[in-house]
Amino acid sequence: MLHLPNITLLAVSSVDLAGTDLALQISSHDIEFGAIKFLSSEDWSPSNPKIEMVKIPKLDIVGYSKFILCDLYRHVETQYCLVVQSDGFVLNASKWNPTFLGYDYIGAPWPMDLKLQPGDIALDLSANTVGNGGFSLRSKRLLEATSNIAFDDLSFPTKSEDLILCHYLLQDMLKAGVKFPNPELAAQFSIESPSATYGQNPSTCFGFHGKELRDLIFANVQG
């Protein structure tokens, strides 16, 4: 059993409650976290008594991003939190690397040709390709830094919290002392696409994010 007492495992969701609960179950199967929290507007009886249900307002997609950036810090008492979703969770506890804790944010690296939809908007990710927020490790320092973002005043092409944090407001985060890893280390942490840029696959990563990968993983387990 891997012991990570300085990390809170958490999920924020009001939809696919069973899938989110399963993600928390799987992620904590071989890891003892400092706390496990399921933040939701809905009533739910968690499968594991260690999962603490926390009631929050109902969130739409944009509201989720605002909550993660501006309010999540209120719910984390440990030095770090590991954010999971129904389609993003721990795959291989044995792939945990203590070096991950040397950074304030880690998520799967994005491909350099990432484009926003709709509109097919190309992004220049040369300054930072890290990374996807659906399965991500975040320090409490990061959560406190992002809580100062005036979210409602943002006018970026997307209000996706990970792109706001890691791309559009990258320089602000760096000035605040936020540390991002190189994409090679981030690729050890997580994978987001079957055709991953850095050669990682579900067997080489600590975790993953993405419905396509989830379906492949579950299909292999059932097979």
N, C-alpha and C positions, 0 to 999 in steps of 0.2 A: 504493500500500500504506500503510495506517494503522499507525503504530508506537506500541504501548502497552507499553513495557518494564516499567512498574511494576504491571502486572496479570498475574496467573496465571489462565489459562482452565482451568476444572476441572469435572469431573463425578464424582458419587459414585453408583454403581449396581452391582447384581449381577444385574439383569434387563435384557432388551432391550439386550444389549451392542452389537449391530450398530446399533441406533437411536441409542444413546448415542455410539458412535464417529462416526456420521454427523453428529450435532449438533456434536461437536468439530471435525470436518472443515469443515463449513459455516461455523462461527463463526470459524475461523482462515483462511478462504480469502482474505480481503482485509485481514486484520489480523495483524501480527506481535506476539505477546504475549511477555512476559518468560519464561513457561513454560507448558506445556500438560500437564495431569495427568488421568489417568483412574484414580480410586480404586475398586477393586473386590475382592471376595472371589474372583472367578473368574479363570481364566487366559484371556487374550485377546491376540491379536497385532494391535496397532493398525494402521490403514491408513496412518498418517503416522508416519515415524520420529521426528518431533518430539514425539509424544505419549508421555509417560512413564507406564508402568503402575506403580501403587502398590498393594500388597496390603494389604487391611484385612479385619477380621472380617465375616462375612455379617450383613447388617442387614435387619430387618423394617421396616415403615413407621414404627413408633415409634422403633426403633433408628436409623433414618436421621435423624430429627429430633434425637435426642440427639447423634449424631455431628456433625451440622452445627453445632449450638450449642456443644458442649463439646469437640470434638476437632479440628475442621477447622483451627484456628489452627496446629496442629503441622505442617501440610502446606503452608503458604503462607509463602514467604520474601519476597514482594514486598509493596508497600504496600496492594495491593488484590487481590481475586479476583473473577472473573466466573463465577458458578455457572450451568451449563446442564444440561438434561436432554434425554431423547430427544424430548420434546414442548415444548422451549423453547430457543431459540438465536438467534443474531444473524441478522437479516433484511437490514438495510441498514447496512453499515459507514459509509456517507456520512452517516448520521444521528447518528453519535457527536458528543457535545457535551462538551468539556473541563469544562464546569460540573458534570457528573456527579461529578467527582472532589472537589468541594467538600463532599460528603456521605459519611456512613459506611455508608448503606444505601439502595439504590434498587431497587424492584420495581414492577410495574404496579399502579396504584391500584385498590383494591377498590371495588365499588359500595356505596353507602351502605346499601342494603337487604340486604347479605350476611347469610346465615343458615347456621348450622351444621347439618349432617345427620349422623346421624339426630336427630330431635327438633325440627327447625325452630326452632332457638334464634337469636333476633335478637341482633345485636351492635350496640352503640353505638360507631360509628367516628368520631364527631364530632371526637375529639381527634387522630386520625391515620388516614388511609385508605391509607397507603403501608406495605407493600404486599406483593404476591405474591413468594414466594421461589424459585419454580421457575426463573425467569430473573432473576437479581439480581446487583447489584454490591455488594460488601461490603469495607470497609476492614479492615486487619489489626487496627486498634484495636478495631473492633467484634467481631471474632473473639475477641480476648483478653478483652473485656468479657463476652461470652456464655459463655465457658469457666468463669466463676465461678457459673453458674446451677446450683442443686441440682436437676437435672432429675428425678431419681427421686422427689423430694418434692413435685413440682407436682401440684395437684389441680384444674386447669382442665378445662372440658368437652371440650377437645381438647388433644392434644399435638403439633399441627402447629407446626413450628418457626417459621414466619413469623408466625403469630398470637401465639405466645408472646412473640416478640421485639418485634413492632410494635404489639401490642394489650394483652395481659395484663400484660406487664412494661414497658410503655412508659415509665412514670414512672421506673423503675429505670434504664432505658437513658438517658433524658434527664439524670438526675442523674450518670450516668457520662460525660456529655459527648457522647453519640452524637447525630449530626445527621441528621435525615430531611428530604428535600425536600418542597416543596409538591406536591400531586397533579398540577398542570399540568405541572411539569417531569418528574415520574415518568411521565406519559402520553407524553412525548416519548421516554422510555427504553424503555417496553414496553407491550404490550397483552395482555389476558388473555381478553377476550370479544369476539365479533363485534359485540355491541351495547355498545361501550365508553362509559362515562359521559362521558368528556372529548372525544369526537369523533375519537379517534385511530383509525387503521386500519393494516393491515400495511404499507402503503407509506409511512407517516409516522413509524414507530417504528424505533428501533435494533434491537429484538428483540421476542420474544413468548413467551408460555407458554400451553399448553392444547391438548389433543388435538383439539378441534373446529377450532381455528384451524390446527393443523398439517395436518389432513386437507384443509382448504380451500386452504391454501398449496400443498401437493403436487399437489392436483387441478388447480390453475391452471397449475402448471409443466408438468404432463403434457399439459394441454389445449393 
